Amino acid sequence: MKKKNFIPIAKDVIESEIKSLKKLKLSINQSFNKVVEAIINCKNGKVIISGIGKSGIIGKKISSTLASVGIPSFYVDAASCSHGDLGKISSNDILILISFSGESSELKNIIQYANRNKKITLIGIVSKKNSILYKSSDINLLIPNVIEAGPGNIVPTSSTIVQLSIGDALAISTMNYRKFGKLDFKKFHPSGSLGAKLKTAEDLMSKNKKIPFINQNLDMNNALKIMRKSNLGVLIVRNNSNKTVGIISDGDIKRIKDKNTDFKNLIAKKIMTLNPVSISKDMLAAQALSIMNSKKITCLCIHNKNNKNKTIGILTIHNILNANIQ
């Protein structure tokens, strides 16, 4: 095979799709607001998405994105709806049908079903005003008629990019309204590298009876026994009001032990480091690791809200590294 430069073709495809997205941007109007409001107000139902062919594949992705940001959603194949899957769609659901032409024969039964059930909100994402889908929908998102990339204007490329982008815009709009943040996102992504990135100090910390608390007046002979038992390499020092006042690491003990022959009779407050670094339980573990690195420490106290004097957990660098967070 002769060597051929395909880079110009790639750039032409991308340029065609960029032009399509620019047309989509200009087409966004109040109908978009109506669809977002319908999704937000869908309290007792689900957002069901359907389509045929490439539009169906895009529909699966949009549904998956909505579900990942806390909107109950699933995809249903339009063709299968003519063979029993209409039972998946019930009152109070939102049904979003995606079709560039709006005339696919497989959509007719699902459109009729939705129109008969007035409690189902039918939303059409379509490019033709004179189509069955446009005329039958309660709300329409009219997407621009675009030129497909490649020869003959036959391969769904620019049209599917447009559909995908309008779906992403809907998902992000609902996230913005609901103030759906990193901690909410984490609930739906507990595994994988993304789940690891979203883990918080609370997810990884040692807590309750695992925290080696000691009173500031405890002698180091007994303090050492507690440290060995906890196996964390630190002691959290509290005053008589149970407020955290200091921390003692195994490194501190080694340094002072070498200088003081009467080490075991010393009390904790004579050895402890005052005002240990404490972070909120909601801080991302990756941020906690950054703090440890910048301060050259291997342990952080964890507090709730602004109550820094009340330690509810301990986060060590081993906790973080064992969770594969870098």
N, C-alpha and C positions, 0 to 999 in steps of 0.2 A: 504494500500500500504506500502510495506517495505521501510524503509528509504534507500536512495541510494545517494552516493556522486557523483554529476555531475561535480564537479570542474575539475577533470582530463580531462573530455570531452571538457569543455570550453577551457582549456589550449591547448589541441590538435588542436582545431579549429583555435585558434588564432595563434598557431605556424605554421600551414599549410598556413595561409594567410600571415604571415610574410615572409615565404619562397617564396611565390608567388611575393610579393612586391620586394624582393631582386632580383628575376629573372627579374622583370620589370625594375628595376633600371639599371641593366646591359645591357638591350636591347635598351635603349634610344640612338638614333643616329641622323644623320643629317636630317632624315625624320621629326623628331620632330620640328627642326628649320623651315622646309618648311611649316609645318602646322601653326605654330605661325605666320610666316610672312604672310601667306595667310589670316589669321584672321585679323591681323593688317591692311593689305592693302585692306580689304573689306570695301570700303568707301561708295559705292552706293547700297549695298545689305545687306542681313541679314545672320546670321549664323543659319542654320536650322539643327536640330539634329533629327535623327529618329532611331528606332530599334524595335525589337520584344521581347515580354516577359520581362524577367528580364533586358535584355540589354536596352529595351525601358524605363524601370523605371530609370535606371542609366542615360539614355539620357536626361530624364526630369530634373534630378538633375543638370547635366552638363549645360544644357541650362539655367536653373534658375541661376546658379552661374555666367555664362557669362553675363547674363542680369544685374545681381546685380552689376557688375563692369563696366557697361557702354557699353557692346558689344550687339547691337541689336540682339536678339536671341529668338527663340521659338522652341518648340518641335512639331513634327507632327507624328502621328501614321502611321507606314508603311502600315499596312493593310488597313487603311482608304484612303491611297493614291490611291488605286485601285478603289475607289468609289467617286472620285471627289476632294480629298484633294491635288492632284498634282497641282491644281491651286494656292495653297499657295506658291509654289516654282517658282521663276522667274529668269530671267537673272541677272547676277552679284551676285547671292546668292552663299554662300558656303553651301554645303550639306554634313553633317557628318553622315555616317551610322555606327552604332555600332552592330557588330555581332561576337560572339566568333568563330563560324564556317565559317561565310561568305557565307553560302549556304541556308539560310532560304528562303523558296519559296515566302514569302510575300515581300521580298526585290527586287525581279526580276523586277517588273513593275517600281518601283521608280529608280532603277539603269538604266533601259533602257531610261526612261524619261530624266534623267540627262545626259546620254551619247549622246542623240539626240540634246540636247541644249548645245552647246560647251561653252557658256558663264557661265554655272554653273560649279563650281569647286567641284568635288566629292572627298571626303576624306573618306577612309575606316579605321576603327579601328577594326582590325581582327587578328586572330591568325594563319590562314592557308593560305599559299602562293598559293596553287592550287585552291583556292575558286573563285567563280564568283565575289564576292565583291573585292577581292584583284586584280584580273586581270582587273577589270573594272574601278578602281579608278584612279584619276589623282595623288593623293598622298596617300600613305599608312602608317599607324602607325601599325607596326607588333608587336602585344603584345605576350608575351610568352605563350606557351601551358602549363597550370598549372594543378595540381591535386586538385580537389575540396575537401573541408573538409568533413568529415563524411564517412559513409560506402557506398561503391559502386561507388564513384566518380560521383554521379548523380545530386546532388543538387547544383545549381549555387551559389557558395560562394566565393572561391578564385578568380574565373574568374571575378565576378562582382566587387570585391575589386580592382582588377587590372584596370578594365575599369573606375571605379570611380576615382582612383588615377591619371590616365593619363588625365582625364578631369580636375581635380583640378590643375595639373601641367600646362595645357594649359592656364587656367584662370589666374593663378598667374604670368605666363610668360608674358602674354599680359599686366597685371597690371604693372609689373616691367618696361616694355618698355615704356608704356604711362605715367609713374610716377603718377599712379592713387593712391591718398592718402586718408586720413581720410575725408577731406572736400568733395572730389568727391564722396566717398562712402556714405556720409550722404545724398546727393541729392536723392539717390535711396532707402533710408531707413528712411523716415521721422517719422515713427511711432514706437511704441513699446519701449522696454527697450534699444535696440540698437540705435534707433533714439535719445533717450534721452541722451545716453552716448556721442553721436557725436554732440550734440548741441553746438554752439559756443556762445561767449559773445554777438556777434551781434544779434543772434537769440532771446535773452532774454532781452536785455538792453532797458531802456527807452531812447527815442531819440527825436530830434527836439524840439518842443515846450514844451515837457514834462520835459526837463532838466531845473532845477531851477538855471539859471545863475544869478549872481549879480556882480556888479562892486565892486572892492576892497575898494572904498571910500563911499559905501552906508552905511547909519546909520542902526543900528540893529533894530530900530523900523520898518522901511520899509522892511528890510530883513526878519523879522519874518512873515510879511504878505505873502511874496513870499513863504516862507517855508510851511506855513499852507495851502496855495493854492495848492502846488505841492503834498503834502501828501507823500513825499519820505523820510522825516526826515534828509535831507542834503541840503546844498547849495554849488554850485560850484562857486568859486570866480575867477574872471578874472581881468586882468589889462586893461589899456586903449587901448591896442593893441589886446584885445580879446584873450589873452593867459591865460591858466589856471595857477594860481599861488597858489591856496589854496583850502581848503575845510572846511566847518563848519557843524558839525553834531548836532543833537538835544542834544546829550550828552555833547558836548562842551558848548552849550548854558546854560544848567542846571548848569554845574560846575562854569562857569564865572558869571552867574546871582546871584548865592549865595554869591559871593565875592564882587560884584560891584553893588552899589545902583543906579549908573547912567548908567546902562547897555544899555538902549535903545539909548543913545546918542553916544555910542561907534561906530566906523566904522569897517567894516568887516575885514580889514587887521590887526587890533589890536587883533582880536579873532581867525582868521583862523589858521588851521594847514597848514604849508608850504609843498609844493611838495607832493601832494596827490598821493597815489599809483595808477598807470595807467597801463592797460594791452591792448594788441592788440585785435582788434575786432575779430580776427581769433582764439583766444585762446579758447580751449574747456572749457565749463562751469564747468566741473568737476575740471579742473585745477584751475579755478578762485576760486572755493569754497575752495580748498586746501590753496590758498594764503590767503583768508580771515581768515581761521582757524589759520594758522601759525602766522599771524600778528594781530590776535584778532580784526579784523575790520569787518564791515557789509556792506561796500559799496566800489566799485571800479570805477574809471574813465576809460572810454574806448577811445582809440585813433586808428587812422588808420596808418598802416605802422610804421614809426619811429617818427611820429609827436606827441610826448607825451604832448606837450604844448597846443594842440588843442583837446579838449574833444568833442567827437561826441556822447557819450552816457554814461549812468550810469547803473551799474549793482549792484543790492542789493541782500543780502542773501535771501530775500523773493522771488525775481525773480527766483532764482535757486531752492529753495525748492518747490515752486509752480509747477516747471517743473519736479518734482520728480527725481531730480538729487542728488545723495549722494556721 
